[in-house]
Amino acid sequence: MNVNMIRKVCRPFRIVLGLALISYGVYSGNAWFYLGVVPLIAGLVNFCPLCKITGQCEII
């Protein structure tokens, strides 16, 4: 699988995951789920901290 395909799938996945975690945090009252802001921001600004650390993804 090439890097372009991974980037096209990864960004919306991070946004949806972040919104889902935050929504569940509001629903359950558990503040730990507010950490969903990390993947949400990563998806919105198109920056993956894990890719930066591991060097697995190329910046396109």
mmCIF file as Biopython writes it, N, C-alpha, C and O atoms, coordinates in Angstrom:
data_model
#
loop_
_atom_site.group_PDB
_atom_site.id
_atom_site.type_symbol
_atom_site.label_atom_id
_atom_site.label_alt_id
_atom_site.label_comp_id
_atom_site.label_asym_id
_atom_site.label_entity_id
_atom_site.label_seq_id
_atom_site.pdbx_PDB_ins_code
_atom_site.Cartn_x
_atom_site.Cartn_y
_atom_site.Cartn_z
_atom_site.occupancy
_atom_site.B_iso_or_equiv
_atom_site.auth_seq_id
_atom_site.auth_asym_id
_atom_site.pdbx_PDB_model_num
ATOM 1   N N  . MET A ? 1  ? 0.856   -1.174 0.000  1.0 0.0 1  A 1 
ATOM 2   C CA . MET A ? 1  ? 0.000   0.000  0.000  1.0 0.0 1  A 1 
ATOM 3   C C  . MET A ? 1  ? 0.899   1.234  0.000  1.0 0.0 1  A 1 
ATOM 4   O O  . MET A ? 1  ? 1.814   1.331  0.818  1.0 0.0 1  A 1 
ATOM 5   N N  . ASN A ? 2  ? 0.651   2.166  -0.900 1.0 0.0 2  A 1 
ATOM 6   C CA . ASN A ? 2  ? 1.533   3.325  -0.956 1.0 0.0 2  A 1 
ATOM 7   C C  . ASN A ? 2  ? 1.161   4.374  0.085  1.0 0.0 2  A 1 
ATOM 8   O O  . ASN A ? 2  ? 0.089   4.318  0.687  1.0 0.0 2  A 1 
ATOM 9   N N  . VAL A ? 3  ? 2.048   5.316  0.282  1.0 0.0 3  A 1 
ATOM 10  C CA . VAL A ? 3  ? 1.891   6.326  1.322  1.0 0.0 3  A 1 
ATOM 11  C C  . VAL A ? 3  ? 0.701   7.228  1.044  1.0 0.0 3  A 1 
ATOM 12  O O  . VAL A ? 3  ? 0.018   7.643  1.980  1.0 0.0 3  A 1 
ATOM 13  N N  . ASN A ? 4  ? 0.433   7.542  -0.225 1.0 0.0 4  A 1 
ATOM 14  C CA . ASN A ? 4  ? -0.704  8.406  -0.549 1.0 0.0 4  A 1 
ATOM 15  C C  . ASN A ? 4  ? -2.015  7.791  -0.087 1.0 0.0 4  A 1 
ATOM 16  O O  . ASN A ? 4  ? -2.874  8.494  0.444  1.0 0.0 4  A 1 
ATOM 17  N N  . MET A ? 5  ? -2.177  6.501  -0.281 1.0 0.0 5  A 1 
ATOM 18  C CA . MET A ? 5  ? -3.403  5.825  0.131  1.0 0.0 5  A 1 
ATOM 19  C C  . MET A ? 5  ? -3.539  5.825  1.646  1.0 0.0 5  A 1 
ATOM 20  O O  . MET A ? 5  ? -4.633  6.033  2.169  1.0 0.0 5  A 1 
ATOM 21  N N  . ILE A ? 6  ? -2.462  5.598  2.341  1.0 0.0 6  A 1 
ATOM 22  C CA . ILE A ? 6  ? -2.490  5.611  3.807  1.0 0.0 6  A 1 
ATOM 23  C C  . ILE A ? 6  ? -2.886  6.996  4.311  1.0 0.0 6  A 1 
ATOM 24  O O  . ILE A ? 6  ? -3.701  7.109  5.227  1.0 0.0 6  A 1 
ATOM 25  N N  . ARG A ? 7  ? -2.322  8.049  3.727  1.0 0.0 7  A 1 
ATOM 26  C CA . ARG A ? 7  ? -2.632  9.408  4.145  1.0 0.0 7  A 1 
ATOM 27  C C  . ARG A ? 7  ? -4.091  9.758  3.888  1.0 0.0 7  A 1 
ATOM 28  O O  . ARG A ? 7  ? -4.707  10.452 4.696  1.0 0.0 7  A 1 
ATOM 29  N N  . LYS A ? 8  ? -4.657  9.288  2.771  1.0 0.0 8  A 1 
ATOM 30  C CA . LYS A ? 8  ? -6.051  9.594  2.452  1.0 0.0 8  A 1 
ATOM 31  C C  . LYS A ? 8  ? -7.001  8.931  3.435  1.0 0.0 8  A 1 
ATOM 32  O O  . LYS A ? 8  ? -8.057  9.486  3.737  1.0 0.0 8  A 1 
ATOM 33  N N  . VAL A ? 9  ? -6.653  7.775  3.932  1.0 0.0 9  A 1 
ATOM 34  C CA . VAL A ? 9  ? -7.503  7.046  4.868  1.0 0.0 9  A 1 
ATOM 35  C C  . VAL A ? 9  ? -7.247  7.506  6.303  1.0 0.0 9  A 1 
ATOM 36  O O  . VAL A ? 9  ? -8.178  7.588  7.104  1.0 0.0 9  A 1 
ATOM 37  N N  . CYS A ? 10 ? -6.018  7.801  6.621  1.0 0.0 10 A 1 
ATOM 38  C CA . CYS A ? 10 ? -5.627  8.087  7.998  1.0 0.0 10 A 1 
ATOM 39  C C  . CYS A ? 10 ? -6.197  9.408  8.519  1.0 0.0 10 A 1 
ATOM 40  O O  . CYS A ? 10 ? -6.648  9.474  9.663  1.0 0.0 10 A 1 
ATOM 41  N N  . ARG A ? 11 ? -6.184  10.437 7.712  1.0 0.0 11 A 1 
ATOM 42  C CA . ARG A ? 11 ? -6.635  11.751 8.176  1.0 0.0 11 A 1 
ATOM 43  C C  . ARG A ? 11 ? -8.108  11.750 8.597  1.0 0.0 11 A 1 
ATOM 44  O O  . ARG A ? 11 ? -8.407  12.177 9.712  1.0 0.0 11 A 1 
ATOM 45  N N  . PRO A ? 12 ? -9.046  11.288 7.747  1.0 0.0 12 A 1 
ATOM 46  C CA . PRO A ? 12 ? -10.449 11.263 8.190  1.0 0.0 12 A 1 
ATOM 47  C C  . PRO A ? 12 ? -10.668 10.313 9.367  1.0 0.0 12 A 1 
ATOM 48  O O  . PRO A ? 12 ? -11.520 10.562 10.219 1.0 0.0 12 A 1 
ATOM 49  N N  . PHE A ? 13 ? -9.897  9.224  9.413  1.0 0.0 13 A 1 
ATOM 50  C CA . PHE A ? 13 ? -10.026 8.286  10.526 1.0 0.0 13 A 1 
ATOM 51  C C  . PHE A ? 13 ? -9.665  8.966  11.837 1.0 0.0 13 A 1 
ATOM 52  O O  . PHE A ? 13 ? -10.354 8.782  12.840 1.0 0.0 13 A 1 
ATOM 53  N N  . ARG A ? 14 ? -8.579  9.759  11.840 1.0 0.0 14 A 1 
ATOM 54  C CA . ARG A ? 14 ? -8.180  10.465 13.056 1.0 0.0 14 A 1 
ATOM 55  C C  . ARG A ? 14 ? -9.237  11.472 13.488 1.0 0.0 14 A 1 
ATOM 56  O O  . ARG A ? 14 ? -9.505  11.615 14.681 1.0 0.0 14 A 1 
ATOM 57  N N  . ILE A ? 15 ? -9.836  12.169 12.533 1.0 0.0 15 A 1 
ATOM 58  C CA . ILE A ? 15 ? -10.860 13.164 12.858 1.0 0.0 15 A 1 
ATOM 59  C C  . ILE A ? 15 ? -12.082 12.481 13.468 1.0 0.0 15 A 1 
ATOM 60  O O  . ILE A ? 15 ? -12.595 12.930 14.493 1.0 0.0 15 A 1 
ATOM 61  N N  . VAL A ? 16 ? -12.548 11.409 12.848 1.0 0.0 16 A 1 
ATOM 62  C CA . VAL A ? 16 ? -13.716 10.683 13.354 1.0 0.0 16 A 1 
ATOM 63  C C  . VAL A ? 16 ? -13.419 10.063 14.716 1.0 0.0 16 A 1 
ATOM 64  O O  . VAL A ? 16 ? -14.258 10.112 15.616 1.0 0.0 16 A 1 
ATOM 65  N N  . LEU A ? 17 ? -12.241 9.487  14.871 1.0 0.0 17 A 1 
ATOM 66  C CA . LEU A ? 17 ? -11.864 8.887  16.150 1.0 0.0 17 A 1 
ATOM 67  C C  . LEU A ? 17 ? -11.827 9.943  17.253 1.0 0.0 17 A 1 
ATOM 68  O O  . LEU A ? 17 ? -12.323 9.706  18.355 1.0 0.0 17 A 1 
ATOM 69  N N  . GLY A ? 18 ? -11.249 11.093 16.965 1.0 0.0 18 A 1 
ATOM 70  C CA . GLY A ? 18 ? -11.186 12.167 17.954 1.0 0.0 18 A 1 
ATOM 71  C C  . GLY A ? 18 ? -12.567 12.641 18.365 1.0 0.0 18 A 1 
ATOM 72  O O  . GLY A ? 18 ? -12.839 12.816 19.553 1.0 0.0 18 A 1 
ATOM 73  N N  . LEU A ? 19 ? -13.437 12.850 17.392 1.0 0.0 19 A 1 
ATOM 74  C CA . LEU A ? 19 ? -14.805 13.289 17.700 1.0 0.0 19 A 1 
ATOM 75  C C  . LEU A ? 19 ? -15.566 12.234 18.489 1.0 0.0 19 A 1 
ATOM 76  O O  . LEU A ? 19 ? -16.329 12.562 19.398 1.0 0.0 19 A 1 
ATOM 77  N N  . ALA A ? 20 ? -15.359 10.965 18.141 1.0 0.0 20 A 1 
ATOM 78  C CA . ALA A ? 20 ? -16.036 9.887  18.860 1.0 0.0 20 A 1 
ATOM 79  C C  . ALA A ? 20 ? -15.572 9.803  20.315 1.0 0.0 20 A 1 
ATOM 80  O O  . ALA A ? 20 ? -16.388 9.624  21.219 1.0 0.0 20 A 1 
ATOM 81  N N  . LEU A ? 21 ? -14.277 9.929  20.537 1.0 0.0 21 A 1 
ATOM 82  C CA . LEU A ? 21 ? -13.759 9.878  21.912 1.0 0.0 21 A 1 
ATOM 83  C C  . LEU A ? 21 ? -14.261 11.048 22.748 1.0 0.0 21 A 1 
ATOM 84  O O  . LEU A ? 21 ? -14.654 10.870 23.900 1.0 0.0 21 A 1 
ATOM 85  N N  . ILE A ? 22 ? -14.247 12.232 22.174 1.0 0.0 22 A 1 
ATOM 86  C CA . ILE A ? 22 ? -14.736 13.414 22.898 1.0 0.0 22 A 1 
ATOM 87  C C  . ILE A ? 22 ? -16.224 13.273 23.192 1.0 0.0 22 A 1 
ATOM 88  O O  . ILE A ? 22 ? -16.668 13.585 24.297 1.0 0.0 22 A 1 
ATOM 89  N N  . SER A ? 23 ? -17.000 12.804 22.212 1.0 0.0 23 A 1 
ATOM 90  C CA . SER A ? 23 ? -18.441 12.628 22.406 1.0 0.0 23 A 1 
ATOM 91  C C  . SER A ? 23 ? -18.729 11.617 23.514 1.0 0.0 23 A 1 
ATOM 92  O O  . SER A ? 23 ? -19.609 11.831 24.348 1.0 0.0 23 A 1 
ATOM 93  N N  . TYR A ? 24 ? -17.983 10.521 23.514 1.0 0.0 24 A 1 
ATOM 94  C CA . TYR A ? 24 ? -18.192 9.529  24.565 1.0 0.0 24 A 1 
ATOM 95  C C  . TYR A ? 24 ? -17.778 10.084 25.928 1.0 0.0 24 A 1 
ATOM 96  O O  . TYR A ? 24 ? -18.393 9.759  26.944 1.0 0.0 24 A 1 
ATOM 97  N N  . GLY A ? 25 ? -16.751 10.909 25.952 1.0 0.0 25 A 1 
ATOM 98  C CA . GLY A ? 25 ? -16.343 11.541 27.202 1.0 0.0 25 A 1 
ATOM 99  C C  . GLY A ? 25 ? -17.423 12.442 27.765 1.0 0.0 25 A 1 
ATOM 100 O O  . GLY A ? 25 ? -17.661 12.460 28.973 1.0 0.0 25 A 1 
ATOM 101 N N  . VAL A ? 26 ? -18.078 13.189 26.888 1.0 0.0 26 A 1 
ATOM 102 C CA . VAL A ? 26 ? -19.184 14.048 27.327 1.0 0.0 26 A 1 
ATOM 103 C C  . VAL A ? 26 ? -20.347 13.184 27.809 1.0 0.0 26 A 1 
ATOM 104 O O  . VAL A ? 26 ? -20.966 13.482 28.831 1.0 0.0 26 A 1 
ATOM 105 N N  . TYR A ? 27 ? -20.638 12.125 27.078 1.0 0.0 27 A 1 
ATOM 106 C CA . TYR A ? 27 ? -21.751 11.239 27.422 1.0 0.0 27 A 1 
ATOM 107 C C  . TYR A ? 27 ? -21.521 10.520 28.749 1.0 0.0 27 A 1 
ATOM 108 O O  . TYR A ? 27 ? -22.421 10.456 29.586 1.0 0.0 27 A 1 
ATOM 109 N N  . SER A ? 28 ? -20.317 9.980  28.943 1.0 0.0 28 A 1 
ATOM 110 C CA . SER A ? 28 ? -20.049 9.172  30.130 1.0 0.0 28 A 1 
ATOM 111 C C  . SER A ? 28 ? -19.586 9.991  31.327 1.0 0.0 28 A 1 
ATOM 112 O O  . SER A ? 28 ? -19.670 9.531  32.466 1.0 0.0 28 A 1 
ATOM 113 N N  . GLY A ? 29 ? -19.099 11.200 31.074 1.0 0.0 29 A 1 
ATOM 114 C CA . GLY A ? 29 ? -18.582 12.016 32.165 1.0 0.0 29 A 1 
ATOM 115 C C  . GLY A ? 29 ? -17.156 11.660 32.542 1.0 0.0 29 A 1 
ATOM 116 O O  . GLY A ? 29 ? -16.634 12.176 33.530 1.0 0.0 29 A 1 
ATOM 117 N N  . ASN A ? 30 ? -16.528 10.803 31.790 1.0 0.0 30 A 1 
ATOM 118 C CA . ASN A ? 30 ? -15.155 10.390 32.057 1.0 0.0 30 A 1 
ATOM 119 C C  . ASN A ? 30 ? -14.208 11.328 31.312 1.0 0.0 30 A 1 
ATOM 120 O O  . ASN A ? 30 ? -14.185 11.349 30.081 1.0 0.0 30 A 1 
ATOM 121 N N  . ALA A ? 31 ? -13.434 12.095 32.057 1.0 0.0 31 A 1 
ATOM 122 C CA . ALA A ? 31 ? -12.577 13.122 31.460 1.0 0.0 31 A 1 
ATOM 123 C C  . ALA A ? 31 ? -11.424 12.549 30.643 1.0 0.0 31 A 1 
ATOM 124 O O  . ALA A ? 31 ? -10.845 13.263 29.825 1.0 0.0 31 A 1 
ATOM 125 N N  . TRP A ? 32 ? -11.078 11.283 30.842 1.0 0.0 32 A 1 
ATOM 126 C CA . TRP A ? 32 ? -9.976  10.686 30.081 1.0 0.0 32 A 1 
ATOM 127 C C  . TRP A ? 32 ? -10.266 10.664 28.588 1.0 0.0 32 A 1 
ATOM 128 O O  . TRP A ? 32 ? -9.343  10.713 27.775 1.0 0.0 32 A 1 
ATOM 129 N N  . PHE A ? 33 ? -11.529 10.592 28.226 1.0 0.0 33 A 1 
ATOM 130 C CA . PHE A ? 33 ? -11.878 10.536 26.811 1.0 0.0 33 A 1 
ATOM 131 C C  . PHE A ? 33 ? -11.707 11.883 26.123 1.0 0.0 33 A 1 
ATOM 132 O O  . PHE A ? 33 ? -11.769 11.961 24.896 1.0 0.0 33 A 1 
ATOM 133 N N  . TYR A ? 34 ? -11.491 12.946 26.897 1.0 0.0 34 A 1 
ATOM 134 C CA . TYR A ? 34 ? -11.226 14.255 26.290 1.0 0.0 34 A 1 
ATOM 135 C C  . TYR A ? 34 ? -9.849  14.272 25.628 1.0 0.0 34 A 1 
ATOM 136 O O  . TYR A ? 34 ? -9.520  15.214 24.908 1.0 0.0 34 A 1 
ATOM 137 N N  . LEU A ? 35 ? -9.049  13.245 25.866 1.0 0.0 35 A 1 
ATOM 138 C CA . LEU A ? 35 ? -7.776  13.128 25.155 1.0 0.0 35 A 1 
ATOM 139 C C  . LEU A ? 35 ? -8.000  12.861 23.666 1.0 0.0 35 A 1 
ATOM 140 O O  . LEU A ? 35 ? -7.046  12.841 22.889 1.0 0.0 35 A 1 
ATOM 141 N N  . GLY A ? 36 ? -9.237  12.660 23.276 1.0 0.0 36 A 1 
ATOM 142 C CA . GLY A ? 36 ? -9.579  12.532 21.867 1.0 0.0 36 A 1 
ATOM 143 C C  . GLY A ? 36 ? -9.266  13.795 21.088 1.0 0.0 36 A 1 
ATOM 144 O O  . GLY A ? 36 ? -9.290  13.790 19.857 1.0 0.0 36 A 1 
ATOM 145 N N  . VAL A ? 37 ? -8.972  14.873 21.794 1.0 0.0 37 A 1 
ATOM 146 C CA . VAL A ? 37 ? -8.590  16.118 21.130 1.0 0.0 37 A 1 
ATOM 147 C C  . VAL A ? 37 ? -7.246  15.951 20.404 1.0 0.0 37 A 1 
ATOM 148 O O  . VAL A ? 37 ? -6.981  16.663 19.435 1.0 0.0 37 A 1 
ATOM 149 N N  . VAL A ? 38 ? -6.404  15.028 20.858 1.0 0.0 38 A 1 
ATOM 150 C CA . VAL A ? 38 ? -5.099  14.807 20.220 1.0 0.0 38 A 1 
ATOM 151 C C  . VAL A ? 38 ? -5.264  14.269 18.792 1.0 0.0 38 A 1 
ATOM 152 O O  . VAL A ? 38 ? -4.721  14.867 17.863 1.0 0.0 38 A 1 
ATOM 153 N N  . PRO A ? 39 ? -5.998  13.157 18.582 1.0 0.0 39 A 1 
ATOM 154 C CA . PRO A ? 39 ? -6.170  12.727 17.194 1.0 0.0 39 A 1 
ATOM 155 C C  . PRO A ? 39 ? -7.009  13.695 16.362 1.0 0.0 39 A 1 
ATOM 156 O O  . PRO A ? 39 ? -6.826  13.790 15.149 1.0 0.0 39 A 1 
ATOM 157 N N  . LEU A ? 40 ? -7.932  14.415 17.012 1.0 0.0 40 A 1 
ATOM 158 C CA . LEU A ? 40 ? -8.742  15.393 16.289 1.0 0.0 40 A 1 
ATOM 159 C C  . LEU A ? 40 ? -7.867  16.501 15.722 1.0 0.0 40 A 1 
ATOM 160 O O  . LEU A ? 40 ? -7.976  16.836 14.542 1.0 0.0 40 A 1 
ATOM 161 N N  . ILE A ? 41 ? -7.009  17.068 16.544 1.0 0.0 41 A 1 
ATOM 162 C CA . ILE A ? 41 ? -6.115  18.132 16.077 1.0 0.0 41 A 1 
ATOM 163 C C  . ILE A ? 41 ? -5.129  17.588 15.059 1.0 0.0 41 A 1 
ATOM 164 O O  . ILE A ? 41 ? -4.827  18.255 14.069 1.0 0.0 41 A 1 
ATOM 165 N N  . ALA A ? 42 ? -4.624  16.382 15.291 1.0 0.0 42 A 1 
ATOM 166 C CA . ALA A ? 42 ? -3.689  15.767 14.336 1.0 0.0 42 A 1 
ATOM 167 C C  . ALA A ? 42 ? -4.350  15.591 12.972 1.0 0.0 42 A 1 
ATOM 168 O O  . ALA A ? 42 ? -3.702  15.783 11.943 1.0 0.0 42 A 1 
ATOM 169 N N  . GLY A ? 43 ? -5.617  15.232 12.952 1.0 0.0 43 A 1 
ATOM 170 C CA . GLY A ? 43 ? -6.328  15.076 11.692 1.0 0.0 43 A 1 
ATOM 171 C C  . GLY A ? 43 ? -6.630  16.402 11.030 1.0 0.0 43 A 1 
ATOM 172 O O  . GLY A ? 43 ? -6.562  16.516 9.806  1.0 0.0 43 A 1 
ATOM 173 N N  . LEU A ? 44 ? -6.963  17.404 11.823 1.0 0.0 44 A 1 
ATOM 174 C CA . LEU A ? 44 ? -7.311  18.706 11.256 1.0 0.0 44 A 1 
ATOM 175 C C  . LEU A ? 44 ? -6.107  19.422 10.656 1.0 0.0 44 A 1 
ATOM 176 O O  . LEU A ? 44 ? -6.224  20.074 9.619  1.0 0.0 44 A 1 
ATOM 177 N N  . VAL A ? 45 ? -4.959  19.303 11.297 1.0 0.0 45 A 1 
ATOM 178 C CA . VAL A ? 45 ? -3.767  19.989 10.785 1.0 0.0 45 A 1 
ATOM 179 C C  . VAL A ? 45 ? -2.929  19.089 9.885  1.0 0.0 45 A 1 
ATOM 180 O O  . VAL A ? 45 ? -1.891  19.509 9.374  1.0 0.0 45 A 1 
ATOM 181 N N  . ASN A ? 46 ? -3.383  17.843 9.692  1.0 0.0 46 A 1 
ATOM 182 C CA . ASN A ? 46 ? -2.703  16.866 8.834  1.0 0.0 46 A 1 
ATOM 183 C C  . ASN A ? 46 ? -1.259  16.626 9.279  1.0 0.0 46 A 1 
ATOM 184 O O  . ASN A ? 46 ? -0.332  16.642 8.469  1.0 0.0 46 A 1 
ATOM 185 N N  . PHE A ? 47 ? -1.095  16.406 10.563 1.0 0.0 47 A 1 
ATOM 186 C CA . PHE A ? 47 ? 0.213   16.104 11.135 1.0 0.0 47 A 1 
ATOM 187 C C  . PHE A ? 47 ? 0.055   14.896 12.042 1.0 0.0 47 A 1 
ATOM 188 O O  . PHE A ? 47 ? -0.800  14.888 12.928 1.0 0.0 47 A 1 
ATOM 189 N N  . CYS A ? 48 ? 0.867   13.885 11.828 1.0 0.0 48 A 1 
ATOM 190 C CA . CYS A ? 48 ? 0.799   12.673 12.635 1.0 0.0 48 A 1 
ATOM 191 C C  . CYS A ? 48 ? 2.053   12.581 13.503 1.0 0.0 48 A 1 
ATOM 192 O O  . CYS A ? 48 ? 3.140   12.327 12.983 1.0 0.0 48 A 1 
ATOM 193 N N  . PRO A ? 49 ? 1.922   12.784 14.816 1.0 0.0 49 A 1 
ATOM 194 C CA . PRO A ? 49 ? 3.096   12.720 15.682 1.0 0.0 49 A 1 
ATOM 195 C C  . PRO A ? 49 ? 3.757   11.340 15.669 1.0 0.0 49 A 1 
ATOM 196 O O  . PRO A ? 49 ? 4.981   11.244 15.764 1.0 0.0 49 A 1 
ATOM 197 N N  . LEU A ? 50 ? 2.978   10.289 15.556 1.0 0.0 50 A 1 
ATOM 198 C CA . LEU A ? 50 ? 3.540   8.942  15.537 1.0 0.0 50 A 1 
ATOM 199 C C  . LEU A ? 50 ? 4.377   8.714  14.283 1.0 0.0 50 A 1 
ATOM 200 O O  . LEU A ? 50 ? 5.424   8.071  14.346 1.0 0.0 50 A 1 
ATOM 201 N N  . CYS A ? 51 ? 3.925   9.233  13.154 1.0 0.0 51 A 1 
ATOM 202 C CA . CYS A ? 51 ? 4.714   9.120  11.914 1.0 0.0 51 A 1 
ATOM 203 C C  . CYS A ? 51 ? 6.009   9.902  12.036 1.0 0.0 51 A 1 
ATOM 204 O O  . CYS A ? 51 ? 7.045   9.474  11.527 1.0 0.0 51 A 1 
ATOM 205 N N  . LYS A ? 52 ? 5.960   11.034 12.702 1.0 0.0 52 A 1 
ATOM 206 C CA . LYS A ? 52 ? 7.156   11.854 12.888 1.0 0.0 52 A 1 
ATOM 207 C C  . LYS A ? 52 ? 8.170   11.127 13.776 1.0 0.0 52 A 1 
ATOM 208 O O  . LYS A ? 52 ? 9.370   11.164 13.502 1.0 0.0 52 A 1 
ATOM 209 N N  . ILE A ? 53 ? 7.704   10.476 14.819 1.0 0.0 53 A 1 
ATOM 210 C CA . ILE A ? 53 ? 8.588   9.773  15.748 1.0 0.0 53 A 1 
ATOM 211 C C  . ILE A ? 53 ? 9.197   8.535  15.091 1.0 0.0 53 A 1 
ATOM 212 O O  . ILE A ? 53 ? 10.398  8.293  15.206 1.0 0.0 53 A 1 
ATOM 213 N N  . THR A ? 54 ? 8.365   7.755  14.404 1.0 0.0 54 A 1 
ATOM 214 C CA . THR A ? 54 ? 8.848   6.498  13.842 1.0 0.0 54 A 1 
ATOM 215 C C  . THR A ? 54 ? 9.503   6.665  12.479 1.0 0.0 54 A 1 
ATOM 216 O O  . THR A ? 54 ? 10.285  5.810  12.066 1.0 0.0 54 A 1 
ATOM 217 N N  . GLY A ? 55 ? 9.203   7.738  11.782 1.0 0.0 55 A 1 
ATOM 218 C CA . GLY A ? 55 ? 9.770   7.952  10.452 1.0 0.0 55 A 1 
ATOM 219 C C  . GLY A ? 55 ? 9.193   7.025  9.410  1.0 0.0 55 A 1 
ATOM 220 O O  . GLY A ? 55 ? 9.807   6.817  8.364  1.0 0.0 55 A 1 
ATOM 221 N N  . GLN A ? 56 ? 8.009   6.454  9.672  1.0 0.0 56 A 1 
ATOM 222 C CA . GLN A ? 56 ? 7.400   5.496  8.765  1.0 0.0 56 A 1 
ATOM 223 C C  . GLN A ? 56 ? 6.668   6.172  7.595  1.0 0.0 56 A 1 
ATOM 224 O O  . GLN A ? 56 ? 6.600   5.605  6.504  1.0 0.0 56 A 1 
ATOM 225 N N  . CYS A ? 57 ? 6.137   7.342  7.805  1.0 0.0 57 A 1 
ATOM 226 C CA . CYS A ? 57 ? 5.364   8.029  6.766  1.0 0.0 57 A 1 
ATOM 227 C C  . CYS A ? 57 ? 6.188   9.158  6.161  1.0 0.0 57 A 1 
ATOM 228 O O  . CYS A ? 57 ? 7.028   9.766  6.825  1.0 0.0 57 A 1 
ATOM 229 N N  . GLU A ? 58 ? 5.934   9.414  4.919  1.0 0.0 58 A 1 
ATOM 230 C CA . GLU A ? 58 ? 6.565   10.560 4.273  1.0 0.0 58 A 1 
ATOM 231 C C  . GLU A ? 58 ? 5.618   11.747 4.349  1.0 0.0 58 A 1 
ATOM 232 O O  . GLU A ? 58 ? 4.400   11.576 4.308  1.0 0.0 58 A 1 
ATOM 233 N N  . ILE A ? 59 ? 6.160   12.924 4.458  1.0 0.0 59 A 1 
ATOM 234 C CA . ILE A ? 59 ? 5.331   14.135 4.413  1.0 0.0 59 A 1 
ATOM 235 C C  . ILE A ? 59 ? 5.046   14.424 2.956  1.0 0.0 59 A 1 
ATOM 236 O O  . ILE A ? 59 ? 5.958   14.552 2.138  1.0 0.0 59 A 1 
ATOM 237 N N  . ILE A ? 60 ? 3.765   14.524 2.645  1.0 0.0 60 A 1 
ATOM 238 C CA . ILE A ? 60 ? 3.380   14.740 1.254  1.0 0.0 60 A 1 
ATOM 239 C C  . ILE A ? 60 ? 2.816   16.140 1.103  1.0 0.0 60 A 1 
ATOM 240 O O  . ILE A ? 60 ? 2.427   16.534 0.003  1.0 0.0 60 A 1 
#
